[in-house]
């Protein structure tokens, strides 16, 4: 499963949607604010995502889902997001 499909599945399970113009939810999520100079912890972007791109390959490295009342278990799809080094979820940030 690709990281895009994994991320979209996680968001569906948590009933979340990224804000308008943040990143591509139908294709590669490593776009828009995920790869520009927008700060990861920008208060107006939540959930937030950051990617690192090298040699044409982009990988999700940071994911923030802060104070959005997410309830439930950590979805199994997180195991496909092997390059995340900064995960911020309620009560863990």
C-alpha positions in Angstrom: 0.0 0.0 0.0 1.4 3.4 -0.9 1.9 6.1 1.7 -0.9 8.2 0.0 -3.4 5.3 0.3 -2.3 4.6 3.8 -2.7 8.2 4.9 -6.1 8.5 3.2 -7.2 5.3 4.9 -6.1 6.6 8.3 -7.9 9.9 7.8 -11.1 8.0 6.7 -10.9 5.9 9.9 -10.5 8.9 12.0 -13.2 10.9 10.1 -10.6 13.7 9.2 -10.0 15.8 6.2 -7.1 18.2 5.5 -8.0 21.8 5.2 -8.4 23.4 1.8 -5.3 23.9 -0.2 -3.1 22.0 2.2 -2.1 18.9 0.2 -3.5 16.6 -2.4 -5.9 14.1 -1.0 -6.6 12.2 -4.2 -3.1 11.7 -5.4 0.3 12.3 -3.9 -0.1 13.9 -0.4 3.5 15.3 -0.7 2.3 18.5 -2.3 1.2 21.9 -1.2 2.0 22.8 2.4 3.5 19.3 2.9 6.5 20.3 0.8 6.6 24.1 0.9 8.1 26.4 3.6 4.9 26.4 5.7 5.9 25.4 9.3 4.8 22.0 10.5 3.3 23.5 13.6 1.5 26.4 11.9 -1.6 26.9 14.1 -3.9 27.4 11.1 -3.1 24.1 9.5 -4.4 21.1 11.4 -4.1 18.3 10.5 -0.6 18.9 9.2 1.7 16.9 7.1 5.3 17.3 6.0 7.3 15.4 3.5 11.0 15.2 2.5 11.8 14.8 -1.2 15.0 13.4 -2.6 15.8 12.4 -6.2 12.2 12.6 -7.1 10.9 10.5 -4.3 8.9 12.1 -1.5 8.3 10.5 1.9 6.0 11.5 4.7 8.1 12.4 7.7 5.8 14.4 10.0 2.1 14.1 10.8 0.1 16.3 13.2 -3.5 15.6 14.2 -3.8 17.8 17.3 -6.9 18.5 19.4 -9.3 17.2 16.8 -11.1 14.8 19.1 -9.8 11.7 17.3 -11.1 8.6 19.1 -10.1 5.0 18.5 -7.1 2.9 17.9 -4.0 3.7 15.9 -4.9 2.3 12.4 -2.8 -0.6 11.1 -1.9 1.5 8.0 0.6 3.4 10.1 3.0 0.5 9.6 3.2 1.6 6.0 4.4 5.1 6.9 7.9 4.0 7.8 9.6 7.3 7.4 7.6 9.3 10.0 9.8 10.6 12.7 7.4 13.1 14.2 3.9 12.0 15.0 1.7 14.4 16.9 -1.7 13.1 18.0 -4.0 14.2 20.9 -2.2 14.0 24.3 1.1 13.0 22.6 2.3 16.3 21.3 
